[in-house]
Amino acid sequence: MPPLQCWLLVLMACGLDRLLGDPHGLIHPVQLMGAAITQLRRWAEAWAGDQPLRLRLAGGLITLLVVGASLLAGWAVECLALAWPLLGLPLLLLGLASALAGRSLEQAVEDVLRALPDTALARQRLAWIVGREVSGLDNGEILRAAAETASENAVDGLFAPLFWMLVGAALWGAAPLAFEPLTLLPQGVELAYPGPLALAWGFKAASTLDSMLGYRHGRLAWLGTAGARLDDLLTWLPCRLVALGLPLAAARPGRTLAWFCGALEQGASDPSPNAGVSQAAYALAAGVRLGGTNRYADGLKIKPLLAPLHPAADGEAVQRILRLSSRLEWIWLLASGLVLPLS
Protein backbone atom coordinates (compact mmCIF):
# COMPACT_ATOMS: atom_id res chain seq x y z
CA MET A 1 0.00 0.00 0.00
CA PRO A 2 1.42 3.46 -0.90
CA PRO A 3 2.78 5.41 2.10
CA LEU A 4 0.29 8.25 1.63
CA GLN A 5 -2.65 5.83 1.85
CA CYS A 6 -1.15 4.29 4.99
CA TRP A 7 -0.90 7.74 6.56
CA LEU A 8 -4.48 8.58 5.58
CA LEU A 9 -5.66 5.41 7.33
CA VAL A 10 -3.87 6.47 10.52
CA LEU A 11 -5.30 9.98 10.18
CA MET A 12 -8.84 8.61 9.82
CA ALA A 13 -8.30 6.30 12.79
CA CYS A 14 -7.29 9.28 14.95
CA GLY A 15 -10.37 11.16 13.79
CA LEU A 16 -12.59 8.16 14.52
CA ASP A 17 -11.08 7.80 17.98
CA ARG A 18 -11.71 11.48 18.72
CA LEU A 19 -15.26 11.22 17.38
CA LEU A 20 -16.41 7.99 19.04
CA GLY A 21 -13.92 7.04 21.76
CA ASP A 22 -14.70 3.53 23.00
CA PRO A 23 -18.42 2.92 22.31
CA HIS A 24 -20.21 1.05 25.09
CA GLY A 25 -21.46 -2.44 24.35
CA LEU A 26 -18.77 -3.35 21.83
CA ILE A 27 -16.09 -5.91 22.63
CA HIS A 28 -12.74 -4.12 22.72
CA PRO A 29 -9.53 -5.91 21.65
CA VAL A 30 -7.96 -5.04 25.01
CA GLN A 31 -10.78 -6.94 26.74
CA LEU A 32 -9.84 -10.05 24.75
CA MET A 33 -6.18 -9.53 25.62
CA GLY A 34 -7.12 -9.15 29.28
CA ALA A 35 -9.21 -12.31 29.26
CA ALA A 36 -6.33 -14.25 27.72
CA ILE A 37 -3.88 -12.88 30.29
CA THR A 38 -6.20 -13.81 33.16
CA GLN A 39 -6.54 -17.41 31.98
CA LEU A 40 -2.84 -17.77 31.25
CA ARG A 41 -2.01 -16.38 34.68
CA ARG A 42 -4.18 -19.04 36.34
CA TRP A 43 -2.39 -21.80 34.46
CA ALA A 44 1.02 -20.27 35.12
CA GLU A 45 0.50 -19.93 38.86
CA ALA A 46 -0.91 -23.45 39.10
CA TRP A 47 2.29 -24.75 37.46
CA ALA A 48 4.86 -22.43 39.03
CA GLY A 49 3.50 -22.05 42.56
CA ASP A 50 5.81 -19.74 44.51
CA GLN A 51 9.02 -20.67 42.67
CA PRO A 52 10.61 -17.45 41.28
CA LEU A 53 12.39 -19.12 38.37
CA ARG A 54 9.26 -20.91 37.18
CA LEU A 55 7.24 -17.71 37.58
CA ARG A 56 9.74 -15.75 35.49
CA LEU A 57 9.70 -18.43 32.78
CA ALA A 58 5.90 -18.49 32.81
CA GLY A 59 5.77 -14.70 32.63
CA GLY A 60 8.07 -14.71 29.62
CA LEU A 61 5.92 -17.31 27.88
CA ILE A 62 2.72 -15.37 28.62
CA THR A 63 4.32 -12.25 27.17
CA LEU A 64 5.44 -14.08 24.04
CA LEU A 65 2.01 -15.66 23.50
CA VAL A 66 -0.13 -12.58 24.13
CA VAL A 67 2.05 -10.09 22.26
CA GLY A 68 2.71 -12.53 19.42
CA ALA A 69 -0.97 -13.43 19.04
CA SER A 70 -1.99 -9.76 19.08
CA LEU A 71 0.60 -8.87 16.45
CA LEU A 72 -0.48 -11.78 14.23
CA ALA A 73 -4.16 -10.86 14.62
CA GLY A 74 -3.42 -7.32 13.47
CA TRP A 75 -1.36 -8.63 10.55
CA ALA A 76 -4.25 -10.93 9.55
CA VAL A 77 -6.64 -7.96 9.40
CA GLU A 78 -4.08 -6.07 7.30
CA CYS A 79 -3.81 -8.99 4.88
CA LEU A 80 -7.60 -9.07 4.68
CA ALA A 81 -7.60 -5.36 3.85
CA LEU A 82 -5.12 -5.94 1.02
CA ALA A 83 -6.98 -8.93 -0.41
CA TRP A 84 -10.60 -7.83 0.02
CA PRO A 85 -10.62 -4.05 0.64
CA LEU A 86 -14.40 -3.66 0.87
CA LEU A 87 -14.47 -5.95 3.91
CA GLY A 88 -10.96 -5.54 5.25
CA LEU A 89 -10.43 -1.77 5.17
CA PRO A 90 -13.37 -0.92 7.47
CA LEU A 91 -12.18 -3.60 9.92
CA LEU A 92 -8.65 -2.22 9.70
CA LEU A 93 -9.86 1.31 10.38
CA LEU A 94 -11.91 0.18 13.38
CA GLY A 95 -8.95 -1.83 14.68
CA LEU A 96 -6.61 1.14 14.40
CA ALA A 97 -9.06 3.40 16.22
CA SER A 98 -9.44 0.79 18.97
CA ALA A 99 -5.71 1.03 19.71
CA LEU A 100 -5.99 4.75 20.53
CA ALA A 101 -7.40 6.05 23.80
CA GLY A 102 -7.29 9.81 23.25
CA ARG A 103 -11.02 10.46 23.48
CA SER A 104 -11.77 7.85 26.16
CA LEU A 105 -9.03 9.23 28.42
CA GLU A 106 -10.31 12.75 27.90
CA GLN A 107 -13.88 11.70 28.71
CA ALA A 108 -12.85 9.80 31.84
CA VAL A 109 -10.83 12.72 33.21
CA GLU A 110 -13.55 15.24 32.38
CA ASP A 111 -16.12 13.02 34.15
CA VAL A 112 -14.04 13.39 37.33
CA LEU A 113 -13.90 17.18 36.91
CA ARG A 114 -17.65 17.40 36.33
CA ALA A 115 -18.32 15.42 39.51
CA LEU A 116 -16.60 18.01 41.70
CA PRO A 117 -17.34 19.44 44.23
CA ASP A 118 -19.19 16.18 44.99
CA THR A 119 -16.16 14.48 46.53
CA ALA A 120 -17.72 11.04 46.88
CA LEU A 121 -18.83 10.93 43.23
CA ALA A 122 -15.47 12.25 42.04
CA ARG A 123 -13.65 9.54 44.02
CA GLN A 124 -15.90 6.89 42.49
CA ARG A 125 -15.16 8.07 38.95
CA LEU A 126 -11.45 8.54 39.67
CA ALA A 127 -11.16 4.95 40.90
CA TRP A 128 -11.85 3.75 37.33
CA ILE A 129 -8.74 5.41 35.90
CA VAL A 130 -6.06 5.37 38.65
CA GLY A 131 -4.28 2.62 40.54
CA ARG A 132 -3.97 4.49 43.83
CA GLU A 133 -6.39 4.29 46.75
CA VAL A 134 -8.98 7.06 46.45
CA SER A 135 -11.06 6.63 49.60
CA GLY A 136 -9.25 9.31 51.62
CA LEU A 137 -8.58 11.87 48.90
CA ASP A 138 -9.84 15.42 49.28
CA ASN A 139 -10.75 17.59 46.29
CA GLY A 140 -7.20 18.91 45.87
CA GLU A 141 -5.73 15.40 45.81
CA ILE A 142 -8.45 14.27 43.40
CA LEU A 143 -7.43 17.06 41.02
CA ARG A 144 -3.76 16.12 41.34
CA ALA A 145 -4.59 12.47 40.61
CA ALA A 146 -6.63 13.50 37.56
CA ALA A 147 -3.77 15.66 36.27
CA GLU A 148 -1.23 12.88 36.80
CA THR A 149 -3.30 10.21 35.10
CA ALA A 150 -4.05 12.58 32.19
CA SER A 151 -0.31 13.15 31.71
CA GLU A 152 0.90 9.59 32.23
CA ASN A 153 -1.84 7.84 30.28
CA ALA A 154 -1.54 10.25 27.36
CA VAL A 155 1.72 8.48 26.58
CA ASP A 156 0.53 4.95 27.38
CA GLY A 157 -2.90 5.24 25.80
CA LEU A 158 -2.38 7.62 22.89
CA PHE A 159 1.13 8.56 21.84
CA ALA A 160 2.93 5.23 22.25
CA PRO A 161 0.36 3.26 20.18
CA LEU A 162 0.25 6.12 17.66
CA PHE A 163 4.05 6.02 17.39
CA TRP A 164 4.07 2.29 16.65
CA MET A 165 1.14 2.75 14.28
CA LEU A 166 3.17 5.27 12.29
CA VAL A 167 6.22 2.97 12.31
CA GLY A 168 3.96 0.20 11.02
CA ALA A 169 2.59 2.50 8.33
CA ALA A 170 6.15 3.14 7.13
CA LEU A 171 6.85 -0.62 7.07
CA TRP A 172 3.59 -1.34 5.27
CA GLY A 173 4.47 1.18 2.61
CA ALA A 174 7.87 -0.44 2.05
CA ALA A 175 8.67 -3.09 -0.54
CA PRO A 176 6.71 -6.36 -0.16
CA LEU A 177 8.20 -9.32 1.63
CA ALA A 178 10.75 -11.04 -0.57
CA PHE A 179 9.71 -14.43 0.77
CA GLU A 180 6.04 -15.33 0.55
CA PRO A 181 4.84 -18.42 2.40
CA LEU A 182 1.65 -20.19 1.32
CA THR A 183 -1.16 -17.72 1.95
CA LEU A 184 -4.86 -17.32 1.20
CA LEU A 185 -4.24 -14.01 -0.57
CA PRO A 186 -5.63 -13.79 -4.11
CA GLN A 187 -3.21 -14.07 -7.00
CA GLY A 188 -1.33 -10.82 -7.58
CA VAL A 189 -1.72 -9.54 -4.01
CA GLU A 190 1.72 -9.25 -2.42
CA LEU A 191 2.33 -10.09 1.22
CA ALA A 192 3.31 -6.92 3.07
CA TYR A 193 5.33 -6.54 6.24
CA PRO A 194 3.36 -6.29 9.50
CA GLY A 195 1.93 -2.80 9.42
CA PRO A 196 0.17 -0.21 11.59
CA LEU A 197 -2.42 -2.46 13.20
CA ALA A 198 0.00 -5.31 13.89
CA LEU A 199 2.46 -3.04 15.69
CA ALA A 200 -0.24 -1.05 17.49
CA TRP A 201 -1.96 -4.19 18.81
CA GLY A 202 1.41 -5.68 19.73
CA PHE A 203 2.11 -2.59 21.82
CA LYS A 204 -1.37 -2.67 23.39
CA ALA A 205 -0.77 -6.27 24.42
CA ALA A 206 2.49 -5.31 26.17
CA SER A 207 0.75 -2.36 27.85
CA THR A 208 -2.12 -4.58 29.03
CA LEU A 209 0.35 -7.11 30.43
CA ASP A 210 2.06 -4.34 32.36
CA SER A 211 -1.21 -2.98 33.76
CA MET A 212 -2.42 -6.44 34.83
CA LEU A 213 0.79 -8.18 35.91
CA GLY A 214 3.40 -5.45 36.26
CA TYR A 215 3.29 -5.10 40.05
CA ARG A 216 6.24 -5.55 42.38
CA HIS A 217 4.61 -7.61 45.09
CA GLY A 218 3.71 -11.26 45.62
CA ARG A 219 4.05 -13.64 42.71
CA LEU A 220 3.71 -10.76 40.26
CA ALA A 221 7.17 -9.55 41.25
CA TRP A 222 8.42 -12.40 39.03
CA LEU A 223 5.45 -13.30 36.84
CA GLY A 224 4.99 -9.77 35.52
CA THR A 225 8.64 -8.92 34.91
CA ALA A 226 8.80 -9.75 31.20
CA GLY A 227 5.64 -7.84 30.28
CA ALA A 228 6.61 -4.81 32.37
CA ARG A 229 10.11 -4.62 30.89
CA LEU A 230 8.77 -4.97 27.34
CA ASP A 231 6.25 -2.20 27.95
CA ASP A 232 9.02 0.03 29.37
CA LEU A 233 11.13 -0.61 26.27
CA LEU A 234 8.34 0.04 23.76
CA THR A 235 7.26 3.24 25.56
CA TRP A 236 10.75 4.69 26.08
CA LEU A 237 11.15 6.51 22.74
CA PRO A 238 7.52 7.71 22.35
CA CYS A 239 7.67 9.13 25.89
CA ARG A 240 10.73 11.21 25.08
CA LEU A 241 9.28 12.36 21.76
CA VAL A 242 6.27 13.61 23.71
CA ALA A 243 8.59 15.50 26.07
CA LEU A 244 10.29 17.08 23.05
CA GLY A 245 7.01 18.01 21.38
CA LEU A 246 5.07 19.47 24.32
CA PRO A 247 6.84 22.88 24.24
CA LEU A 248 5.66 23.28 20.64
CA ALA A 249 2.13 22.25 21.64
CA ALA A 250 2.30 24.84 24.43
CA ALA A 251 3.41 27.49 21.89
CA ARG A 252 6.76 27.79 23.68
CA PRO A 253 9.24 26.25 21.22
CA GLY A 254 12.06 28.28 22.72
CA ARG A 255 11.73 26.27 25.94
CA THR A 256 12.17 22.91 24.20
CA LEU A 257 15.69 22.11 25.42
CA ALA A 258 15.14 23.44 28.95
CA TRP A 259 11.83 21.63 29.46
CA PHE A 260 13.09 18.42 27.89
CA CYS A 261 16.17 18.32 30.12
CA GLY A 262 14.00 19.28 33.09
CA ALA A 263 11.57 16.43 32.40
CA LEU A 264 14.42 13.92 32.20
CA GLU A 265 16.01 15.22 35.39
CA GLN A 266 12.85 15.55 37.48
CA GLY A 267 11.36 12.26 36.28
CA ALA A 268 14.54 10.26 36.84
CA SER A 269 13.78 9.41 40.48
CA ASP A 270 10.45 7.79 39.60
CA PRO A 271 10.63 3.95 39.68
CA SER A 272 9.22 3.87 36.15
CA PRO A 273 11.60 4.93 33.35
CA ASN A 274 8.68 6.59 31.54
CA ALA A 275 5.89 7.63 33.94
CA GLY A 276 7.99 10.20 35.77
CA VAL A 277 9.32 11.70 32.55
CA SER A 278 5.87 12.01 30.97
CA GLN A 279 4.36 13.56 34.09
CA ALA A 280 7.28 15.96 34.45
CA ALA A 281 7.02 17.00 30.79
CA TYR A 282 3.32 17.80 31.16
CA ALA A 283 3.86 19.51 34.53
CA LEU A 284 6.38 21.91 32.97
CA ALA A 285 4.34 22.52 29.81
CA ALA A 286 1.05 23.04 31.69
CA GLY A 287 2.63 25.00 34.56
CA VAL A 288 1.32 22.76 37.35
CA ARG A 289 2.96 21.04 40.32
CA LEU A 290 2.58 17.26 40.38
CA GLY A 291 3.92 14.45 42.57
CA GLY A 292 3.70 13.74 46.28
CA THR A 293 2.53 10.91 48.49
CA ASN A 294 0.15 8.31 47.05
CA ARG A 295 -1.48 5.38 48.81
CA TYR A 296 -1.62 2.05 46.96
CA ALA A 297 -2.83 -1.40 47.93
CA ASP A 298 0.71 -2.33 49.00
CA GLY A 299 1.35 0.86 51.02
CA LEU A 300 2.44 4.48 50.70
CA LYS A 301 4.71 5.65 47.89
CA ILE A 302 6.36 9.06 47.83
CA LYS A 303 6.69 10.32 44.26
CA PRO A 304 9.10 13.15 43.38
CA LEU A 305 7.73 16.69 43.15
CA LEU A 306 7.54 17.79 39.51
CA ALA A 307 7.64 21.45 38.48
CA PRO A 308 7.72 22.32 42.22
CA LEU A 309 7.67 26.10 41.69
CA HIS A 310 4.30 26.00 39.93
CA PRO A 311 0.88 26.02 41.67
CA ALA A 312 -0.97 22.83 42.61
CA ALA A 313 -3.40 21.23 40.21
CA ASP A 314 -6.83 22.75 39.71
CA GLY A 315 -9.55 22.12 37.14
CA GLU A 316 -8.05 24.52 34.61
CA ALA A 317 -4.63 22.89 34.88
CA VAL A 318 -6.15 19.48 34.14
CA GLN A 319 -7.91 20.94 31.10
CA ARG A 320 -4.61 22.46 29.93
CA ILE A 321 -3.03 18.99 30.04
CA LEU A 322 -5.88 17.57 27.94
CA ARG A 323 -5.58 20.41 25.42
CA LEU A 324 -1.83 19.89 25.16
CA SER A 325 -2.39 16.22 24.28
CA SER A 326 -4.93 17.10 21.60
CA ARG A 327 -2.62 19.68 20.01
CA LEU A 328 0.40 17.39 20.16
CA GLU A 329 -1.55 14.59 18.47
CA TRP A 330 -2.21 16.85 15.49
CA ILE A 331 1.41 18.01 15.44
CA TRP A 332 2.52 14.36 15.23
CA LEU A 333 0.05 13.68 12.44
CA LEU A 334 1.10 16.72 10.43
CA ALA A 335 4.79 15.93 10.88
CA SER A 336 4.32 12.27 9.93
CA GLY A 337 2.24 13.34 6.91
CA LEU A 338 5.29 15.20 5.63
CA VAL A 339 7.73 12.36 6.36
CA LEU A 340 5.86 9.13 5.56
CA PRO A 341 5.20 9.79 1.84
CA LEU A 342 8.95 10.28 1.42
CA SER A 343 9.83 6.89 3.01
C-alpha positions as CSV (number, residue, x, y, z in Angstrom):
1,M,0.0,0.0,0.0
2,P,1.4,3.5,-0.9
3,P,2.8,5.4,2.1
4,L,0.3,8.3,1.6
5,Q,-2.7,5.8,1.9
6,C,-1.2,4.3,5.0
7,W,-0.9,7.7,6.6
8,L,-4.5,8.6,5.6
9,L,-5.7,5.4,7.3
10,V,-3.9,6.5,10.5
11,L,-5.3,10.0,10.2
12,M,-8.8,8.6,9.8
13,A,-8.3,6.3,12.8
14,C,-7.3,9.3,15.0
15,G,-10.4,11.2,13.8
16,L,-12.6,8.2,14.5
17,D,-11.1,7.8,18.0
18,R,-11.7,11.5,18.7
19,L,-15.3,11.2,17.4
20,L,-16.4,8.0,19.0
21,G,-13.9,7.0,21.8
22,D,-14.7,3.5,23.0
23,P,-18.4,2.9,22.3
24,H,-20.2,1.0,25.1
25,G,-21.5,-2.4,24.3
26,L,-18.8,-3.4,21.8
27,I,-16.1,-5.9,22.6
28,H,-12.7,-4.1,22.7
29,P,-9.5,-5.9,21.7
30,V,-8.0,-5.0,25.0
31,Q,-10.8,-6.9,26.7
32,L,-9.8,-10.0,24.8
33,M,-6.2,-9.5,25.6
34,G,-7.1,-9.1,29.3
35,A,-9.2,-12.3,29.3
36,A,-6.3,-14.3,27.7
37,I,-3.9,-12.9,30.3
38,T,-6.2,-13.8,33.2
39,Q,-6.5,-17.4,32.0
40,L,-2.8,-17.8,31.2
41,R,-2.0,-16.4,34.7
42,R,-4.2,-19.0,36.3
43,W,-2.4,-21.8,34.5
44,A,1.0,-20.3,35.1
45,E,0.5,-19.9,38.9
46,A,-0.9,-23.5,39.1
47,W,2.3,-24.8,37.5
48,A,4.9,-22.4,39.0
49,G,3.5,-22.0,42.6
50,D,5.8,-19.7,44.5
51,Q,9.0,-20.7,42.7
52,P,10.6,-17.4,41.3
53,L,12.4,-19.1,38.4
54,R,9.3,-20.9,37.2
55,L,7.2,-17.7,37.6
56,R,9.7,-15.8,35.5
57,L,9.7,-18.4,32.8
58,A,5.9,-18.5,32.8
59,G,5.8,-14.7,32.6
60,G,8.1,-14.7,29.6
61,L,5.9,-17.3,27.9
62,I,2.7,-15.4,28.6
63,T,4.3,-12.2,27.2
64,L,5.4,-14.1,24.0
65,L,2.0,-15.7,23.5
66,V,-0.1,-12.6,24.1
67,V,2.0,-10.1,22.3
68,G,2.7,-12.5,19.4
69,A,-1.0,-13.4,19.0
70,S,-2.0,-9.8,19.1
71,L,0.6,-8.9,16.4
72,L,-0.5,-11.8,14.2
73,A,-4.2,-10.9,14.6
74,G,-3.4,-7.3,13.5
75,W,-1.4,-8.6,10.5
76,A,-4.2,-10.9,9.6
77,V,-6.6,-8.0,9.4
78,E,-4.1,-6.1,7.3
79,C,-3.8,-9.0,4.9
80,L,-7.6,-9.1,4.7
81,A,-7.6,-5.4,3.8
82,L,-5.1,-5.9,1.0
83,A,-7.0,-8.9,-0.4
84,W,-10.6,-7.8,0.0
85,P,-10.6,-4.0,0.6
86,L,-14.4,-3.7,0.9
87,L,-14.5,-5.9,3.9
88,G,-11.0,-5.5,5.3
89,L,-10.4,-1.8,5.2
90,P,-13.4,-0.9,7.5
91,L,-12.2,-3.6,9.9
92,L,-8.7,-2.2,9.7
93,L,-9.9,1.3,10.4
94,L,-11.9,0.2,13.4
95,G,-9.0,-1.8,14.7
96,L,-6.6,1.1,14.4
97,A,-9.1,3.4,16.2
98,S,-9.4,0.8,19.0
99,A,-5.7,1.0,19.7
100,L,-6.0,4.7,20.5
101,A,-7.4,6.1,23.8
102,G,-7.3,9.8,23.3
103,R,-11.0,10.5,23.5
104,S,-11.8,7.9,26.2
105,L,-9.0,9.2,28.4
106,E,-10.3,12.8,27.9
107,Q,-13.9,11.7,28.7
108,A,-12.8,9.8,31.8
109,V,-10.8,12.7,33.2
110,E,-13.6,15.2,32.4
111,D,-16.1,13.0,34.1
112,V,-14.0,13.4,37.3
113,L,-13.9,17.2,36.9
114,R,-17.7,17.4,36.3
115,A,-18.3,15.4,39.5
116,L,-16.6,18.0,41.7
117,P,-17.3,19.4,44.2
118,D,-19.2,16.2,45.0
119,T,-16.2,14.5,46.5
120,A,-17.7,11.0,46.9
121,L,-18.8,10.9,43.2
122,A,-15.5,12.3,42.0
123,R,-13.7,9.5,44.0
124,Q,-15.9,6.9,42.5
125,R,-15.2,8.1,39.0
126,L,-11.5,8.5,39.7
127,A,-11.2,5.0,40.9
128,W,-11.8,3.7,37.3
129,I,-8.7,5.4,35.9
130,V,-6.1,5.4,38.6
131,G,-4.3,2.6,40.5
132,R,-4.0,4.5,43.8
133,E,-6.4,4.3,46.7
134,V,-9.0,7.1,46.4
135,S,-11.1,6.6,49.6
136,G,-9.2,9.3,51.6
137,L,-8.6,11.9,48.9
138,D,-9.8,15.4,49.3
139,N,-10.7,17.6,46.3
140,G,-7.2,18.9,45.9
141,E,-5.7,15.4,45.8
142,I,-8.5,14.3,43.4
143,L,-7.4,17.1,41.0
144,R,-3.8,16.1,41.3
145,A,-4.6,12.5,40.6
146,A,-6.6,13.5,37.6
147,A,-3.8,15.7,36.3
148,E,-1.2,12.9,36.8
149,T,-3.3,10.2,35.1
150,A,-4.1,12.6,32.2
151,S,-0.3,13.2,31.7
152,E,0.9,9.6,32.2
153,N,-1.8,7.8,30.3
154,A,-1.5,10.3,27.4
155,V,1.7,8.5,26.6
156,D,0.5,4.9,27.4
157,G,-2.9,5.2,25.8
158,L,-2.4,7.6,22.9
159,F,1.1,8.6,21.8
160,A,2.9,5.2,22.3
161,P,0.4,3.3,20.2
162,L,0.3,6.1,17.7
163,F,4.0,6.0,17.4
164,W,4.1,2.3,16.7
165,M,1.1,2.8,14.3
166,L,3.2,5.3,12.3
167,V,6.2,3.0,12.3
168,G,4.0,0.2,11.0
169,A,2.6,2.5,8.3
170,A,6.2,3.1,7.1
171,L,6.9,-0.6,7.1
172,W,3.6,-1.3,5.3
173,G,4.5,1.2,2.6
174,A,7.9,-0.4,2.1
175,A,8.7,-3.1,-0.5
176,P,6.7,-6.4,-0.2
177,L,8.2,-9.3,1.6
178,A,10.8,-11.0,-0.6
179,F,9.7,-14.4,0.8
180,E,6.0,-15.3,0.6
181,P,4.8,-18.4,2.4
182,L,1.7,-20.2,1.3
183,T,-1.2,-17.7,2.0
184,L,-4.9,-17.3,1.2
185,L,-4.2,-14.0,-0.6
186,P,-5.6,-13.8,-4.1
187,Q,-3.2,-14.1,-7.0
188,G,-1.3,-10.8,-7.6
189,V,-1.7,-9.5,-4.0
190,E,1.7,-9.3,-2.4
191,L,2.3,-10.1,1.2
192,A,3.3,-6.9,3.1
193,Y,5.3,-6.5,6.2
194,P,3.4,-6.3,9.5
195,G,1.9,-2.8,9.4
196,P,0.2,-0.2,11.6
197,L,-2.4,-2.5,13.2
198,A,0.0,-5.3,13.9
199,L,2.5,-3.0,15.7
200,A,-0.2,-1.1,17.5
201,W,-2.0,-4.2,18.8
202,G,1.4,-5.7,19.7
203,F,2.1,-2.6,21.8
204,K,-1.4,-2.7,23.4
205,A,-0.8,-6.3,24.4
206,A,2.5,-5.3,26.2
207,S,0.8,-2.4,27.9
208,T,-2.1,-4.6,29.0
209,L,0.3,-7.1,30.4
210,D,2.1,-4.3,32.4
211,S,-1.2,-3.0,33.8
212,M,-2.4,-6.4,34.8
213,L,0.8,-8.2,35.9
214,G,3.4,-5.5,36.3
215,Y,3.3,-5.1,40.1
216,R,6.2,-5.6,42.4
217,H,4.6,-7.6,45.1
218,G,3.7,-11.3,45.6
219,R,4.1,-13.6,42.7
220,L,3.7,-10.8,40.3
221,A,7.2,-9.5,41.3
222,W,8.4,-12.4,39.0
223,L,5.5,-13.3,36.8
224,G,5.0,-9.8,35.5
225,T,8.6,-8.9,34.9
226,A,8.8,-9.7,31.2
227,G,5.6,-7.8,30.3
228,A,6.6,-4.8,32.4
229,R,10.1,-4.6,30.9
230,L,8.8,-5.0,27.3
231,D,6.3,-2.2,28.0
232,D,9.0,0.0,29.4
233,L,11.1,-0.6,26.3
234,L,8.3,0.0,23.8
235,T,7.3,3.2,25.6
236,W,10.8,4.7,26.1
237,L,11.2,6.5,22.7
238,P,7.5,7.7,22.3
239,C,7.7,9.1,25.9
240,R,10.7,11.2,25.1
241,L,9.3,12.4,21.8
242,V,6.3,13.6,23.7
243,A,8.6,15.5,26.1
244,L,10.3,17.1,23.0
245,G,7.0,18.0,21.4
246,L,5.1,19.5,24.3
247,P,6.8,22.9,24.2
248,L,5.7,23.3,20.6
249,A,2.1,22.2,21.6
250,A,2.3,24.8,24.4
251,A,3.4,27.5,21.9
252,R,6.8,27.8,23.7
253,P,9.2,26.3,21.2
254,G,12.1,28.3,22.7
255,R,11.7,26.3,25.9
256,T,12.2,22.9,24.2
257,L,15.7,22.1,25.4
258,A,15.1,23.4,28.9
259,W,11.8,21.6,29.5
260,F,13.1,18.4,27.9
261,C,16.2,18.3,30.1
262,G,14.0,19.3,33.1
263,A,11.6,16.4,32.4
264,L,14.4,13.9,32.2
265,E,16.0,15.2,35.4
266,Q,12.8,15.5,37.5
267,G,11.4,12.3,36.3
268,A,14.5,10.3,36.8
269,S,13.8,9.4,40.5
270,D,10.5,7.8,39.6
271,P,10.6,3.9,39.7
272,S,9.2,3.9,36.1
273,P,11.6,4.9,33.4
274,N,8.7,6.6,31.5
275,A,5.9,7.6,33.9
276,G,8.0,10.2,35.8
277,V,9.3,11.7,32.5
278,S,5.9,12.0,31.0
279,Q,4.4,13.6,34.1
280,A,7.3,16.0,34.5
281,A,7.0,17.0,30.8
282,Y,3.3,17.8,31.2
283,A,3.9,19.5,34.5
284,L,6.4,21.9,33.0
285,A,4.3,22.5,29.8
286,A,1.1,23.0,31.7
287,G,2.6,25.0,34.6
288,V,1.3,22.8,37.3
289,R,3.0,21.0,40.3
290,L,2.6,17.3,40.4
291,G,3.9,14.4,42.6
292,G,3.7,13.7,46.3
293,T,2.5,10.9,48.5
294,N,0.2,8.3,47.0
295,R,-1.5,5.4,48.8
296,Y,-1.6,2.0,47.0
297,A,-2.8,-1.4,47.9
298,D,0.7,-2.3,49.0
299,G,1.4,0.9,51.0
300,L,2.4,4.5,50.7
301,K,4.7,5.6,47.9
302,I,6.4,9.1,47.8
303,K,6.7,10.3,44.3
304,P,9.1,13.2,43.4
305,L,7.7,16.7,43.2
306,L,7.5,17.8,39.5
307,A,7.6,21.5,38.5
308,P,7.7,22.3,42.2
309,L,7.7,26.1,41.7
310,H,4.3,26.0,39.9
311,P,0.9,26.0,41.7
312,A,-1.0,22.8,42.6
313,A,-3.4,21.2,40.2
314,D,-6.8,22.7,39.7
315,G,-9.5,22.1,37.1
316,E,-8.1,24.5,34.6
317,A,-4.6,22.9,34.9
318,V,-6.2,19.5,34.1
319,Q,-7.9,20.9,31.1
320,R,-4.6,22.5,29.9
321,I,-3.0,19.0,30.0
322,L,-5.9,17.6,27.9
323,R,-5.6,20.4,25.4
324,L,-1.8,19.9,25.2
325,S,-2.4,16.2,24.3
326,S,-4.9,17.1,21.6
327,R,-2.6,19.7,20.0
328,L,0.4,17.4,20.2
329,E,-1.5,14.6,18.5
330,W,-2.2,16.9,15.5
331,I,1.4,18.0,15.4
332,W,2.5,14.4,15.2
333,L,0.0,13.7,12.4
334,L,1.1,16.7,10.4
335,A,4.8,15.9,10.9
336,S,4.3,12.3,9.9
337,G,2.2,13.3,6.9
338,L,5.3,15.2,5.6
339,V,7.7,12.4,6.4
340,L,5.9,9.1,5.6
341,P,5.2,9.8,1.8
342,L,8.9,10.3,1.4
343,S,9.8,6.9,3.0
